[in-house]
Amino acid sequence: MTGPPRVLGWFAAYGAGLLGIPEPRFQPQEHDEEDKTMSQQWALTWNVREGTEAEVIRLFERSGRPDHVVRDDEGNVVGLLKRTSVFMRRNTVVRVIEFDGEFLDVAKHMGRQREVRDLERQLDPYLEQERDMSTPEKTAAFFASASMRCVLSRRHDEELSDA
């Protein structure tokens, strides 16, 4: 299997301009067999109350999908959400996001997404520590405080540098 048609990636990055939506500020990345560039990856971590793990898993399994096109406050395309993964170990939750663009733009975008707000509101009663995600700015502040930056991500076909 060769993966999704490349035209879909092109449309996600450039198609907005064809529809009269401002062009993206970020530089879209081609992802083919020769591509050596990597998107950014960040993780968010928090704890839920012990004994609530099964309910938290159920909430994630039933959650919706946010818009993958990241827009700034003026509606300009500034990034692309590529993947979200959630891991749990005991009562610790780690949500990993892969994206093109700037982290704070992505955090604000996530705060504007109904699917994300709904899930976060449903998770609130299970959290060990309260958080305020009532506005995009407060969501971005939570993302900044709970974030883990990726310090290493290697592809199987990357050359190791001597640095």
C-alpha positions as CSV (number, residue, x, y, z in Angstrom):
1,M,0.0,0.0,0.0
2,T,1.4,3.4,-1.0
3,G,-0.6,5.6,1.4
4,P,-3.1,8.4,0.6
5,P,-2.9,10.1,-2.7
6,R,-0.4,13.0,-2.7
7,V,-3.1,15.3,-4.1
8,L,-4.9,15.2,-0.7
9,G,-1.8,16.5,1.0
10,W,-1.4,19.2,-1.6
11,F,-5.1,20.3,-1.3
12,A,-4.8,20.4,2.5
13,A,-1.8,22.8,2.2
14,Y,-2.8,24.8,-0.9
15,G,-6.4,24.2,-1.7
16,A,-7.6,26.8,0.7
17,G,-6.0,29.5,-1.6
18,L,-8.1,28.2,-4.5
19,L,-11.2,28.7,-2.5
20,G,-10.3,32.3,-1.7
21,I,-9.0,31.5,1.8
22,P,-5.6,33.2,2.6
23,E,-2.5,31.2,1.8
24,P,-0.8,29.4,4.7
25,R,2.1,31.1,6.5
26,F,3.8,27.8,7.2
27,Q,5.7,25.9,4.6
28,P,3.9,22.6,3.9
29,Q,6.1,19.6,3.9
30,E,6.0,17.0,1.1
31,H,5.9,13.5,2.5
32,D,7.2,11.0,0.0
33,E,9.8,8.3,0.1
34,E,12.7,10.8,-0.4
35,D,11.5,13.2,2.3
36,K,13.7,13.6,5.3
37,T,11.9,16.4,7.0
38,M,9.9,15.9,10.2
39,S,6.9,17.6,11.5
40,Q,6.9,18.9,15.1
41,Q,5.8,16.6,17.8
42,W,4.7,17.7,21.3
43,A,3.2,15.8,24.1
44,L,0.9,16.9,26.9
45,T,0.7,15.1,30.2
46,W,-1.6,15.1,33.1
47,N,-2.9,12.7,35.8
48,V,-6.5,11.5,36.3
49,R,-7.8,10.3,39.7
50,E,-6.9,6.7,40.4
51,G,-9.7,4.4,39.7
52,T,-11.1,6.5,36.8
53,E,-8.8,5.1,34.1
54,A,-11.5,3.0,32.3
55,E,-13.9,5.9,32.1
56,V,-11.1,8.2,30.7
57,I,-10.3,5.7,28.1
58,R,-13.9,5.4,27.1
59,L,-14.1,9.2,26.7
60,F,-11.1,9.3,24.4
61,E,-12.5,6.4,22.3
62,R,-15.8,8.3,21.8
63,S,-14.3,11.7,21.2
64,G,-14.7,13.7,18.0
65,R,-12.0,14.8,15.6
66,P,-11.0,18.5,15.4
67,D,-10.4,20.4,12.2
68,H,-7.0,19.5,10.9
69,V,-6.4,22.9,9.3
70,V,-4.9,25.2,11.9
71,R,-6.0,28.9,11.6
72,D,-5.0,32.0,13.4
73,D,-7.4,34.5,14.9
74,E,-8.0,36.1,11.5
75,G,-8.7,32.8,9.8
76,N,-5.4,32.5,8.0
77,V,-4.1,29.0,7.5
78,V,-1.0,28.7,9.7
79,G,-0.5,25.0,10.3
80,L,-1.8,21.4,9.9
81,L,-2.6,18.8,12.6
82,K,-1.3,15.6,11.3
83,R,-1.8,13.0,14.1
84,T,-3.0,12.8,17.7
85,S,-2.1,9.7,19.8
86,V,-3.1,9.2,23.5
87,F,-1.2,6.9,25.8
88,M,-2.0,5.9,29.4
89,R,0.1,4.3,32.1
90,R,-1.9,3.8,35.3
91,N,-3.4,7.2,35.9
92,T,-1.0,9.3,33.7
93,V,-2.3,10.4,30.4
94,V,0.0,11.5,27.6
95,R,-1.4,13.1,24.4
96,V,1.0,13.3,21.5
97,I,0.3,15.7,18.6
98,E,2.2,15.9,15.3
99,F,1.8,19.1,13.3
100,D,3.2,21.6,10.9
101,G,3.3,25.2,12.1
102,E,3.9,26.8,15.5
103,F,3.0,25.2,18.8
104,L,1.1,28.1,20.2
105,D,-1.0,28.5,17.1
106,V,-1.9,24.8,17.3
107,A,-2.7,25.2,21.0
108,K,-5.1,28.1,20.4
109,H,-6.6,26.3,17.4
110,M,-7.3,23.3,19.6
111,G,-9.0,25.5,22.1
112,R,-11.4,26.8,19.4
113,Q,-12.4,23.3,18.4
114,R,-15.8,22.1,19.7
115,E,-14.7,18.5,19.7
116,V,-11.7,19.3,21.9
117,R,-13.7,21.5,24.3
118,D,-16.4,18.8,24.6
119,L,-13.8,16.1,25.5
120,E,-11.9,18.4,27.9
121,R,-15.1,19.3,29.7
122,Q,-16.0,15.6,30.0
123,L,-12.5,14.9,31.3
124,D,-12.6,17.6,34.0
125,P,-14.3,15.6,36.8
126,Y,-11.6,12.9,36.5
127,L,-8.5,15.2,36.7
128,E,-6.2,15.2,39.7
129,Q,-5.5,18.9,39.2
130,E,-8.1,21.4,37.9
131,R,-7.4,23.4,34.8
132,D,-9.2,26.2,32.9
133,M,-9.7,25.6,29.2
134,S,-12.7,28.0,28.8
135,T,-11.0,30.2,26.2
136,P,-8.4,29.6,23.4
137,E,-5.8,31.6,25.5
138,K,-6.4,29.6,28.7
139,T,-6.2,26.4,26.6
140,A,-2.9,27.6,25.2
141,A,-1.7,28.3,28.7
142,F,-2.6,24.8,29.8
143,F,-0.8,23.3,26.7
144,A,2.3,25.3,27.6
145,S,2.3,24.2,31.2
146,A,1.6,20.5,30.5
147,S,3.7,20.2,27.4
148,M,6.7,18.0,26.8
149,R,8.8,18.8,23.8
150,C,10.2,16.1,21.6
151,V,14.0,15.9,22.1
152,L,14.6,13.0,19.7
153,S,12.6,11.6,16.8
154,R,14.5,9.5,14.2
155,R,13.4,7.9,11.0
156,H,14.7,4.6,10.0
157,D,16.2,6.1,6.8
158,E,17.9,9.2,8.4
159,E,21.6,9.6,8.5
160,L,23.1,10.3,12.0
161,S,25.0,13.5,12.2
162,D,28.5,13.7,13.7
163,A,27.6,16.8,15.8
